[in-house]
Amino acid sequence: MISVIVPVFNGASDGGFFLRECIESILCQTGPEFELIVVDDGSTDNTPEILAGYSAKSDIITIIRQCNGGVSAARNTGVKSAKGDFICFVDADDYLPAGALKILYDAAAKSKSPIVIGQTCRRPNRVYTGRSIRIFTGEEFAARTLYQRGGHNSPWAMLVKRTLLIQEPFDETMRYEDLELSCRLYLRAGRVAVIDSEVYFYRVNPGSFINSWSGSRTDALKATSAIEDFVSKKCRSLLPAARDRRLSANFNVFLLASAHGADRQITDSCWNLICRYRRESLINPRVRLKNKIGILLSYFGRRALLLAGRLVMK
């Protein structure tokens, strides 16, 4: 069985349209047996009323309400309550295209992989269903993710063995918890299957955390530091990839913090790490071109990097 977990906080802020679309897209899935667990992370609007309406109509829905602890806490709560062999996460403002669970489950059965990752679609009602399955070792896929070359560091658009998420839970102390988890998860799994079918509709929200600035954006620095510490102890062959991912996070935070007039201490810290790590990534043939361009610009000084960053962000 598959346990589909939806964390939600104030899902009625838009009138509940996205939340209803999300839940209904899951209830319409066919194929493997599944349950739906919705974790209400302390909503203060009428989200509980919307959820109660669905719960009254279907016995496969479990509603869990908890004090607000953040999305990681909500996901971990869902995993602990799940009965399925596999877990599928769906954000409350996204939805599953028709047949997504069956496609993921069939790929898991065929590949014998504890993790199956599909593709996301950003245009509603235009879904591609492919047939290819590519198999990677956990280390190979972790490297692809850290080098940002065809990997995956989001909890959605994938099917994961529940036992893996019991062993490797989300870190509830930071944002970018999915980035921090991905490396641990892939190494624990040892085998990852990637399919070319589109199994998840991701809705771009301009007001979302990832598309705005707040102090918690600096958690990307904490997450990538944790990844470097982890691989230095568990898989040193991934250390160059982890250090490059940390460098990339510091580039991003440096530019965003500078653009939004954040505390100079943040930008100074990022700049110092950029200067320490840049040479290693510059000579690493696996590092993507975008990072190398940023590195080269950094050798001309902070002002040159900031000017280029402003031009890119316009």
C-alpha positions in Angstrom: 0.0 0.0 0.0 1.0 3.6 -0.6 0.6 6.3 2.1 0.1 9.7 0.5 1.0 12.5 2.9 -0.2 16.0 2.5 1.1 18.6 5.0 -1.1 21.8 5.1 -1.0 25.1 6.9 -3.8 27.6 6.3 -4.9 25.9 3.1 -8.1 27.9 3.1 -6.4 31.3 2.5 -7.4 31.2 -1.2 -10.9 29.9 -0.4 -9.5 26.4 -0.3 -9.3 26.0 -4.0 -5.8 24.6 -4.2 -6.3 22.3 -1.2 -9.5 20.8 -2.6 -7.9 20.3 -6.0 -5.0 18.6 -4.3 -7.1 16.2 -2.2 -9.5 15.4 -5.1 -6.6 14.6 -7.4 -5.4 12.0 -4.9 -8.8 10.5 -4.3 -9.2 10.0 -8.0 -6.0 7.9 -8.3 -6.5 4.3 -9.4 -4.3 1.1 -9.3 -2.5 0.4 -6.1 -4.2 0.5 -2.7 -3.5 3.8 -0.9 -4.4 5.9 2.1 -4.4 9.6 2.4 -3.0 11.3 5.5 -3.5 15.0 5.8 -1.5 16.7 8.5 -3.0 20.0 9.5 0.0 21.9 11.0 -1.9 24.2 13.3 -4.0 26.1 10.7 -5.7 29.2 12.0 -8.3 29.5 9.2 -11.1 27.2 8.2 -8.8 24.4 6.9 -10.1 22.0 9.5 -13.7 22.4 8.3 -12.6 21.7 4.7 -10.7 18.6 5.8 -13.6 17.4 7.9 -15.9 17.5 4.9 -13.6 15.2 3.0 -13.0 12.9 5.9 -16.8 12.4 6.3 -17.0 11.2 2.7 -14.1 8.8 2.5 -12.7 6.1 4.9 -9.3 6.2 3.3 -8.6 9.7 4.7 -6.9 10.3 8.0 -6.8 13.8 9.4 -4.1 14.7 11.9 -4.1 18.1 13.6 -1.1 19.2 15.5 0.4 22.4 16.9 2.3 24.4 14.3 5.8 22.9 14.0 6.6 23.5 10.3 6.4 21.4 7.2 9.2 19.0 8.3 7.4 18.2 11.6 4.2 17.7 9.6 5.8 15.3 7.2 7.5 13.3 10.0 4.1 13.0 11.8 2.6 11.7 8.6 5.3 9.1 8.2 5.0 7.9 11.8 1.2 7.4 11.3 1.5 5.8 7.8 0.6 2.1 7.2 1.8 1.9 3.6 5.0 0.2 2.4 5.7 3.3 0.3 5.3 7.1 1.0 4.3 9.7 -1.5 4.4 13.4 -0.4 2.2 16.0 -2.0 2.2 19.7 -1.1 -1.2 21.2 -0.4 -1.0 23.6 -3.3 0.0 21.0 -5.9 -1.7 17.9 -7.2 -1.2 14.5 -8.8 -2.0 14.0 -12.5 -4.3 11.0 -13.2 -2.6 7.7 -12.9 0.5 9.1 -11.1 0.4 6.6 -8.2 0.1 3.6 -10.6 3.0 4.8 -12.7 5.2 5.2 -9.7 4.2 1.9 -8.1 4.6 -0.1 -11.3 8.1 1.4 -11.7 9.0 0.5 -8.1 7.8 -3.1 -8.7 9.7 -3.4 -12.0 12.9 -1.8 -10.8 12.9 -3.3 -7.3 14.1 0.1 -6.1 13.3 1.6 -2.7 13.1 5.0 -4.3 11.4 5.9 -7.6 11.5 9.5 -8.9 9.3 10.9 -11.7 9.1 14.2 -13.5 7.1 17.3 -12.7 4.8 19.2 -15.1 4.1 22.9 -14.8 1.2 23.0 -17.4 -2.1 21.6 -16.2 -3.7 19.0 -18.4 -0.5 18.4 -20.4 1.1 15.3 -18.9 3.7 13.1 -20.6 3.7 9.4 -19.8 7.0 7.8 -20.8 8.4 4.3 -20.4 12.0 4.6 -19.6 13.5 3.6 -16.3 17.1 4.6 -15.4 18.8 3.0 -12.4 21.5 4.7 -10.3 23.4 3.7 -7.2 22.6 5.9 -4.2 26.0 7.5 -4.4 25.7 8.2 -8.1 22.3 9.9 -7.7 23.5 11.8 -4.6 26.3 13.2 -6.7 24.0 14.3 -9.5 21.8 16.0 -6.9 24.7 17.8 -5.2 26.2 18.9 -8.5 22.7 20.0 -9.6 23.0 18.0 -12.8 19.8 16.0 -13.2 19.3 15.0 -9.5 16.4 15.6 -7.3 16.2 17.3 -3.9 12.5 17.7 -3.3 10.3 15.3 -1.4 7.5 15.3 -4.0 7.3 13.5 -7.4 8.7 10.4 -5.8 7.8 7.2 -4.1 10.0 6.2 -1.1 10.0 3.1 1.1 8.5 4.1 4.5 11.3 2.3 6.3 13.9 4.7 4.8 12.0 7.7 6.1 11.8 6.1 9.5 15.6 5.7 9.5 16.2 9.1 7.9 13.6 11.6 9.0 13.3 15.3 8.0 15.4 17.7 10.1 12.8 19.8 11.9 15.2 22.5 12.9 15.7 24.1 9.5 14.1 25.1 6.2 15.7 23.4 3.1 15.1 20.2 5.0 14.5 18.4 1.7 17.9 19.4 0.4 19.5 18.2 3.6 17.6 14.9 3.6 18.2 14.0 0.0 21.9 12.9 0.3 21.2 10.9 3.5 18.2 9.2 1.8 19.9 8.2 -1.4 22.9 6.8 0.4 20.6 4.8 2.7 18.6 3.5 -0.2 21.6 2.4 -2.2 19.5 2.3 -5.4 17.4 4.9 -7.1 15.1 4.5 -10.1 14.2 7.5 -12.3 11.4 7.5 -14.8 10.6 10.0 -17.5 6.8 10.1 -16.8 5.3 13.3 -15.4 3.7 12.3 -12.1 3.4 15.6 -10.2 2.0 19.0 -11.0 4.0 21.7 -9.3 2.4 25.1 -9.0 4.7 28.1 -9.1 3.7 30.4 -6.3 5.4 33.9 -6.5 4.7 34.4 -2.8 6.2 31.1 -1.6 9.2 30.7 0.7 11.5 29.8 -2.2 10.5 32.9 -4.2 10.8 35.5 -1.5 13.4 36.7 1.0 13.4 36.1 4.7 16.1 35.4 7.3 15.2 31.7 7.1 16.6 31.6 3.6 20.0 31.4 5.3 19.0 27.9 6.4 20.4 26.8 3.0 23.8 27.5 4.5 23.0 25.3 7.5 21.7 22.5 5.3 24.6 22.4 2.9 27.1 22.6 5.9 25.3 19.6 7.4 25.6 17.7 4.1 29.3 18.4 4.0 29.7 17.1 7.5 27.6 14.0 6.8 29.5 12.9 3.6 32.9 13.6 5.3 32.0 10.9 7.7 29.9 8.5 5.6 31.0 8.8 2.0 34.1 10.9 1.4 34.0 10.4 -2.4 31.1 12.8 -2.3 33.0 15.5 -0.5 33.9 17.6 -3.6 30.2 17.5 -4.7 29.0 18.5 -1.2 31.5 21.3 -1.0 30.4 22.6 -4.5 26.8 22.5 -3.3 27.7 24.5 -0.3 29.6 27.0 -2.4 26.5 27.3 -4.6 24.2 28.0 -1.6 26.6 30.7 -0.4 26.6 32.4 -3.8 22.8 32.4 -3.8 22.4 33.7 -0.3 25.1 36.3 -0.8 23.3 37.7 -3.8 19.8 37.6 -2.3 20.9 39.0 1.1 22.8 41.8 -0.7 19.8 42.6 -2.9 17.5 42.9 0.1 19.8 44.8 2.4 20.2 42.0 4.9 22.7 42.0 7.8 26.2 42.6 6.5 27.4 39.7 8.8 25.5 37.3 6.5 27.0 38.6 3.3 30.5 38.7 4.9 30.2 35.1 6.0 29.1 34.0 2.5 31.9 35.9 0.8 34.5 34.4 3.1 33.3 30.9 2.3 33.2 31.6 -1.5 36.8 32.7 -1.3 37.8 29.5 0.5 35.9 27.1 -1.7 36.0 28.6 -5.1 39.3 27.2 -6.4 38.4 23.6 -5.7 35.2 23.9 -7.7 36.8 25.9 -10.5 39.2 23.0 -11.3 36.5 20.3 -10.7 35.3 19.1 -14.2 32.0 18.0 -12.8 31.0 21.4 -11.6 28.3 23.1 -13.8 29.1 26.1 -15.9 26.9 28.5 -14.0 28.9 27.9 -10.8 32.2 28.4 -12.7 31.0 31.7 -14.1 30.2 32.8 -10.7 33.5 31.7 -9.4 35.4 33.6 -12.2 33.4 36.8 -11.4 34.2 36.5 -7.8 37.9 36.9 -8.5 37.1 40.4 -9.7 35.7 41.2 -6.3 32.4 41.5 -4.5 31.2 44.5 -6.5 31.6 42.6 -9.8 29.7 39.6 -8.5 26.9 41.8 -7.1 26.6 43.7 -10.4 26.4 40.5 -12.4 23.9 39.1 -9.9 21.6 42.2 -10.3 21.6 41.8 -14.0 20.7 38.1 -13.8 17.9 38.8 -11.3 16.2 41.5 -13.4 
